Each structure stands twice: as structure tokens, then as C-alpha cells.
Amino acid sequence: MKRFVAVGMLLLFALGGLVSAQFLEENEMTMRGISFNLPSNLLLTIQSGELLIALDAASLATYVKREDVQEGFVVSIAFPEELDQIGLASTTPPKDVITQFKTLLGATADVEAYDTSYGPFPSREAFAVIWTDSRIIAFNLDGVTVAFRVAGQFDRFKDSVNHLIASMKRAAPASGAAASPAPAGEELRQWAARANATSQYGSGSWSAMQATGAPNVGRCGDDGSAWASSSSSGKDSLTLIYETAVFAREIHIFQTYNPGAITSVVVMNSRTGFRQELPDSADPVGNTRCPGVFVVKVGDLSEPVDTVTINLDQTLTSSWNEIDAVELVGVKP
């Protein structure tokens, strides 16, 4: 299956198993200045720099191998800045964006209006075109255009697409900005450059260094490409160090075996010694699916940070809580 190569490095989302109006608990995510609700039962990982969210490891593996997604569902989202990067202005009307995609990709189907209505949500202006095994949809989001590439069982999961579209909105400035101004600067997303831990199962496989860089496991199970502590029932800490200190906004913890042992997350500045434990940073058993991503929201910080420490109590899970990668999302000072 061909990738959505015209869009370059896109964020990829897989939505599967959500065929009725009853959606599971959701996490509000903010990316590229847009917020949306992501059902908590979805698998999230990153492959080759692309963020992937899938129903299960099997559909994820199929997509990564560039094969047709026969079961499940994958959406690739081109946010406004990605459109700008490939010469499709984010302020271009959705119909014109789809027409340009049709020409660029050699799609044979006609551009058609697309109904994005879902439940009580109003329909957004949207257009679509069918391309090979997938469908491309572009819609207006408060004055800018967002584009989706939808692969897999579209008709079965159309409600899921519309649910995601309906939940999207331009992100509002963080509350409390007047009392503690947010620093001006561009967003920076980083994978850890170095790592250490209070213990590790091996010096190569399962070592702390396995938690550096982008995720590379993509399945639920015991895997040497993730960090694991020496004991399956110990209290341990994993510390990640990043190249650039940022005013953190979110921390994404990619867990691939027995989530539920994280008791707290602490951020630090290695140069100044600043340290702060983040509120609501525990990830209890049953909160994050396996594999899955625990998203820690970070409030206003007085200093930029370049270090993240994750504290775990594996007596809570009675087994290893393995961590594949940790992404630090923030704003450059």
C-alpha cells in the first residue's frame, strides 16, 4: 500500500472498532495548534518519525509493511502546516485542496462533497476523492484546511472519522497565561537522547538506552527493544535526558508491556537544578491499554526542562512495566 507520500512527514492515526455512537473514554490531545478527542482504547506508537494510532498490533503491522489494511482503519492527518510545506496553502478552500490532491496523486474518481455530520455536531465544509485503496477528505476548520487520508474499512468506520472531525478545534491559549505568560517560540518534539535507570534487565536488550529515540516495538509483549527493570516487582525509576530544554506542554510515555505501574513523573532542568513533580502523573492499572501511550499534561513551569524521570511501583502490576520511548513536547525558550 502506497504511503501518503505527497504530504511528507504526516501524523498517522488509526481508528478501529468504534462503529457505534458509544465511544470509550477519551483523551484530549493538542498537536500543531489543533486539539481533538482521542478514544483511550486506541494503540499509539511512532514508526519512522510518524505518529501511528491503531486498533491493535495486527493492523499496525499491516500498515507498517505497506500492505492493504483489510481489517481495521487508518487515517493520515495533514495538519495546516504540513499542507503549507508541500505548497498547498492551509487557507485554500477544501474543495480546491482535494482537486490538487487528485491531480497530484492521479486519482480517477470525481471530487465530491463529504458529509461530516456526527450526532449533535454540525457538519463542516468538506470534500473527498477516492484514491487507490483509500479516500482523501479535506475540511474547513475555523478558517484553515485539514486533510485526511483514510485507508481500510471506510464504510464501517465512517462514524469514527466523523467523530474525530467533529471533535477537532483550534487550540485555545493555555489558561492562566496572564499570570504566568507562556514563552514565545516554536513547538519542539523530542525523543530522549540519553537514559539511565535505577536498574535494568540487561546491558543491551531491556537496558535504559532502549527507551531513547522513537518507539520501535509496536506490539504488546515482553520485548528487548523496550526498557525493563531488573525485577518484575520492584520500585524503579527511568530517567530520560533530551538535547534541548523546553517549556514542557506534554509528555508521551509509550508503554509496551503491563502498563499500570507509573506512580509519578518528575521534570528537571539539568543545568539549574530546577525540579517539579507533575500533578496527575500516575498511570493506574487499566488506564492505558497495551501497547499504548500515557499522556501527561504539563502546566505552567517557571523554567524550561530537559530531563524526565518516571517513577514506577511494579508491585501494582505484578510484572514488568516496559517502556519503549518517551516524547517530550514543549516550546523553545
C-alpha positions in Angstrom: 0.0 0.0 0.0 1.5 3.3 -1.0 2.0 5.9 1.7 0.5 9.4 1.5 3.9 10.4 0.2 2.8 13.8 -1.2 2.2 15.1 2.3 5.7 14.2 3.6 6.0 13.5 7.3 2.4 13.3 8.4 0.8 12.3 11.6 -1.0 9.0 11.1 -4.0 7.9 13.1 -5.7 4.5 13.1 -9.3 4.4 14.3 -10.8 0.9 14.6 -13.6 -0.8 16.5 -15.5 2.4 17.0 -18.6 1.7 14.9 -21.4 2.8 17.2 -22.3 6.2 18.8 -20.9 5.0 22.1 -17.3 6.0 22.3 -15.0 5.0 25.2 -13.2 7.4 27.5 -11.3 10.0 25.6 -8.0 11.9 26.0 -7.9 15.5 24.7 -4.8 15.9 22.5 -3.2 19.0 21.1 -0.9 18.9 18.1 0.1 21.5 15.6 -2.2 24.1 17.2 -5.3 21.8 16.9 -6.9 19.9 19.7 -9.1 16.8 19.3 -10.5 13.9 21.4 -8.7 10.6 21.0 -10.6 7.5 22.3 -8.4 5.9 25.0 -8.8 2.3 23.6 -6.5 3.0 20.6 -2.9 1.9 20.2 -0.5 4.7 19.6 3.1 4.4 18.5 5.6 6.1 16.2 7.3 4.4 13.2 10.0 6.3 11.1 9.1 9.6 12.7 5.3 9.2 12.0 2.8 9.0 14.8 0.6 6.0 14.5 -2.7 5.2 16.3 -4.2 1.8 15.6 -6.9 -0.6 16.9 -4.4 -3.4 17.5 -0.9 -4.5 16.8 -2.0 -6.6 13.8 -3.5 -3.7 11.8 -0.5 -1.6 12.8 1.9 -4.2 11.5 0.0 -4.5 8.2 0.2 -0.8 7.7 3.9 -0.5 8.5 4.6 -3.3 6.0 2.8 -1.1 3.4 0.2 -3.7 2.8 -3.5 -3.1 2.3 -5.4 -2.7 5.6 -8.1 -5.4 5.2 -9.2 -5.3 8.8 -9.2 -2.1 10.8 -8.8 1.5 9.8 -6.1 4.1 9.3 -6.3 7.8 9.0 -3.3 10.0 8.0 -3.8 13.6 9.0 -2.2 16.5 7.2 -2.4 19.5 9.6 -2.3 23.0 8.2 1.5 23.4 8.5 2.0 20.1 6.6 -0.1 21.4 3.7 1.9 24.6 3.7 5.1 22.6 3.5 4.1 20.9 0.3 2.7 24.0 -1.4 -1.0 23.6 -0.6 -1.8 26.7 1.3 -3.7 25.9 4.5 -6.1 28.7 3.7 -7.0 27.1 0.4 -10.7 26.0 0.4 -11.1 22.3 1.0 -12.6 21.6 -2.5 -9.5 23.2 -4.1 -7.1 21.2 -1.9 -8.8 17.9 -2.9 -8.7 18.9 -6.5 -5.0 19.5 -6.2 -4.5 16.2 -4.4 -6.5 14.4 -7.2 -4.1 15.8 -9.8 -1.0 15.1 -7.7 -1.9 11.5 -6.9 -3.5 10.6 -10.2 -6.9 9.7 -8.6 -9.6 8.9 -11.1 -12.7 9.5 -9.1 -14.6 12.8 -9.1 -14.2 15.3 -6.2 -17.4 15.1 -4.2 -19.0 16.8 -1.2 -18.5 14.9 2.0 -20.9 14.9 4.9 -19.0 15.2 8.2 -22.1 15.4 10.4 -22.0 13.3 13.6 -24.5 13.2 16.4 -25.2 16.7 17.7 -22.2 18.2 15.9 -22.7 20.5 12.9 -21.3 19.4 9.6 -18.1 21.1 8.4 -17.5 22.1 4.8 -15.7 19.0 3.4 -14.8 17.4 0.1 -13.4 13.9 -0.8 -11.8 11.9 -3.6 -11.1 8.2 -3.8 -7.5 7.2 -4.4 -6.4 3.5 -4.9 -7.4 1.7 -1.7 -8.2 4.9 0.3 -10.1 8.1 0.4 -8.8 11.6 0.9 -11.0 14.1 2.8 -10.3 17.8 3.3 -12.4 20.0 5.6 -12.5 23.6 6.9 -11.5 24.0 10.5 -12.2 27.6 11.6 -10.6 29.2 8.5 -7.8 26.6 7.8 -8.0 23.3 5.9 -7.1 19.9 7.4 -6.8 16.9 5.2 -7.3 13.2 6.0 -6.2 10.1 4.1 -8.5 7.3 5.1 -7.4 3.7 4.5 -9.1 0.4 5.4 -12.8 -0.3 6.0 -14.1 3.2 5.5 -17.8 2.5 5.3 -17.7 0.5 8.5 -15.8 3.2 10.4 -17.2 6.4 8.9 -18.7 7.3 12.3 -15.2 7.2 13.8 -13.9 9.6 11.1 -16.7 12.0 11.7 -16.4 11.7 15.4 -12.7 12.8 15.2 -13.5 15.6 12.7 -16.3 16.9 14.9 -14.1 17.0 18.0 -11.3 19.0 16.3 -10.9 22.7 17.1 -8.2 25.3 17.0 -6.3 25.1 20.3 -7.0 27.9 22.7 -4.1 29.6 24.6 -3.3 28.0 27.9 -5.4 29.3 30.8 -3.5 31.4 33.3 -1.3 32.9 30.7 -1.8 36.4 32.1 -0.5 35.4 35.5 2.4 33.3 34.0 3.0 34.2 30.4 3.8 31.4 28.1 7.1 31.9 26.4 7.0 32.8 22.8 8.7 30.2 20.5 8.1 27.3 18.2 7.0 23.9 19.3 9.7 21.2 19.6 9.0 17.5 19.9 11.9 15.4 21.1 12.8 11.8 21.8 15.3 11.1 24.6 19.0 11.3 23.6 20.3 9.5 26.7 18.7 7.5 29.5 19.6 5.8 32.8 17.6 3.8 35.3 17.8 2.6 38.9 18.0 -0.9 37.4 17.8 -2.6 34.0 17.2 -6.2 32.9 20.2 -6.3 30.6 23.1 -4.2 29.3 21.8 -4.3 25.7 18.3 -5.6 25.4 15.9 -4.2 28.0 18.5 -1.6 29.0 17.6 2.1 29.8 19.0 3.1 26.4 16.2 1.1 24.7 13.9 3.9 25.9 15.8 6.5 23.8 14.8 7.5 20.3 11.5 6.9 18.7 9.3 3.8 19.5 10.3 0.6 17.7 8.3 -2.1 19.4 4.7 -1.6 18.1 3.2 -4.6 19.9 2.1 -5.6 23.4 4.6 -8.1 24.9 7.9 -8.6 26.5 10.4 -7.1 24.1 14.1 -6.4 24.5 13.7 -3.2 22.4 12.0 -1.6 25.4 13.4 -0.8 28.9 12.6 -3.2 31.7 13.9 -3.1 35.3 15.9 -6.0 36.8 13.0 -7.1 38.9 9.3 -7.6 37.9 8.1 -6.5 41.3 10.5 -3.6 42.2 10.2 0.1 42.7 12.3 1.7 40.0 12.9 5.0 38.1 13.7 5.6 34.5 15.3 9.0 33.6 15.4 10.4 30.1 17.6 13.3 29.0 16.8 15.5 26.0 19.1 17.7 23.8 17.1 20.9 24.2 15.4 22.3 27.3 11.9 23.4 26.6 8.8 24.7 28.5 7.1 21.4 28.5 3.5 21.0 27.5 3.0 17.2 27.3 5.0 14.1 27.9 4.0 10.9 25.9 5.1 7.7 27.5 5.0 4.7 25.1 4.3 1.5 27.1 4.5 -1.9 25.5 4.1 -4.4 28.4 1.9 -4.3 31.6 1.0 -0.6 31.9 -0.2 0.5 35.3 2.9 0.8 37.4 3.7 4.5 36.9 3.2 6.4 40.2 4.6 9.8 39.2 6.5 11.8 36.7 9.1 14.5 37.5 10.6 17.1 35.2 14.0 18.7 35.8 16.5 21.2 34.4 19.9 19.5 34.5 21.8 22.9 34.4 19.9 24.9 37.1 18.7 22.0 39.3 15.0 23.1 38.9 12.8 20.1 39.7 9.0 19.7 39.7 6.8 16.6 40.2 3.8 16.8 37.9 0.3 16.5 39.3 -2.0 13.8 37.9 1.0 11.9 36.5 0.2 8.5 37.9 -1.0 5.9 35.4 -3.0 3.3 37.3 -3.8 -0.2 36.2 -6.5 -0.2 33.4 -5.9 3.4 32.4 -3.6 2.8 29.4 -4.1 -0.1 27.0 -1.2 -2.3 25.9 0.6 -1.2 23.8 -0.4 2.4 24.4 0.6 5.9 25.3 0.1 7.6 28.6 -0.1 11.4 28.0 0.9 13.6 30.9 -0.3 17.2 30.6 2.2 19.8 31.9 1.0 23.1 33.4 3.0 26.3 33.5 6.6 25.8 34.6 8.9 28.5 35.8 11.9 27.1 33.9 12.5 25.0 30.8 13.3 21.4 31.4 15.4 18.8 29.6 15.0 15.8 31.9 12.1 13.5 32.7 12.0 10.9 35.4 9.3 8.2 35.5 8.8 6.5 38.9 7.2 3.0 38.9 6.0 0.6 41.5 5.7 -2.8 39.8 4.0 -4.4 42.8 0.9 -2.8 41.4 1.2 -4.8 38.1 2.9 -7.9 39.5 5.1 -7.9 36.4 7.5 -5.7 34.3 6.0 -2.4 33.1 8.1 -2.0 29.9 8.7 1.5 28.3 9.6 1.8 24.7 10.1 5.6 24.3 9.2 8.9 25.9 8.4 12.0 23.8 8.9 15.5 25.3 6.6 18.1 23.7 7.3 21.7 24.5 8.1 25.3 23.4 11.6 26.6 22.9 12.5 29.3 25.4 
